[in-house]
Amino acid sequence: MTPRAEPPSSTDLLIDAIQRLALADSLDDVVEIVRVTARELTGADGATFVLRDGEQCYYVDENAVSPLWSGMRFPLEACVSGWAMLHRQTAVIEDIYADERVLHEAYRPTFVKSLAMVPIRSMDPIGAIGNYWAERHVATESEIRLLQALADSTSVALAHVQVRQQLEQRVHLESELSRLSETDELTGLYNRRGFWTRAAARLAAHPGGVVAYLDLDGLKELNDTHGHAVGDATIRAVAGALLNVAGPDDVVARLGGDEFAVFLCRWADGLDALRDRLAAEVTGAGGSASIGLAAVESAEELTVDALVARADALMYADKQLRSARRAAGGPAPARRPRSDHAAR
């Protein structure tokens, strides 16, 4: 016959709990380890995990033969867990109905006859661990030492969880601040800073990229005639249209006012086709734009500054040509005002 495995000793259970607490990533992890281990260490009929919440004791969770107070709160002055925290002492109570520290009304519906409560952290307790027995029982010194060792490890684990959460919050905040510093508030596209940063990284990886520089025509007149709400709606619509042209690795930005820039990592159909596509998308969004396109032609243009400068110059030349055509009686670029509803 295979010999029956011996059940783990209290020391083994404590060591295992301490090791798991050292790896705990969240309060839920800590609570689950403690509520189970606390009961196993002493063979109690129930165990609770209590945290101090201002001037109240919050019974976070429990492990018991029948329900106790999970999720409930009591004043610190009115319960044994609060007494243990306020006095920074362990409470060992053989008969709960003979002890004035016990809130008897809260215990009458339960199985509890005896209890032991140890504070979590001795100098400035932040919680407590309770053990409960259905028959009269006086917790031994050995049981109290085990529970206190568990409480001390719990204190360290909670501190680690708090530091981890603070670091994660800081990383998230810094990431959000960085995102906001590179984002155009009106359109959600990259702003000038974001464009230069992202386009430089893309250009380094895709030296055959193309920069498109666009300037919306007649935005001031549109604002003066129909109001800034309509002008803003058109800007947002154009932003969405430019995203239709861009791929997942491309960079689309509103550089400010009525100016946009797009860095395309690759464009296989030629610059004329790209100009036509951009013009069609902008027209479909209710606007018109002067457009300049610059692809890398030399090693000197392997910078965003150089490509943007040439695309800007070509855009300005396009604007002058379009203006001259209008002055000569040519058709003005079509534009239809867009409401906020239409922009969406």
PEQUI-V875246 format. One record per helix or strand of 3 or more residues. SS is the DSSP state (~ for helix, > for strand). FROM is the first residue (numbers start at 1). TO is the last residue. Records with the same first field share a line. If there is no record, write none. Layout:
# PEQUI-V875246
SS: FROM-TO / FROM-TO
This chain:
# PEQUI-V875246
~: 10-22 / 27-42 / 76-78 / 80-87 / 96-98 / 104-107 / 141-181 / 192-205 / 219-226 / 228-245 / 271-284 / 299-301 / 304-327 / 340-343
>: 46-53 / 56-64 / 73-75 / 91-93 / 114-120 / 127-133 / 210-216 / 251-256 / 259-264 / 289-295
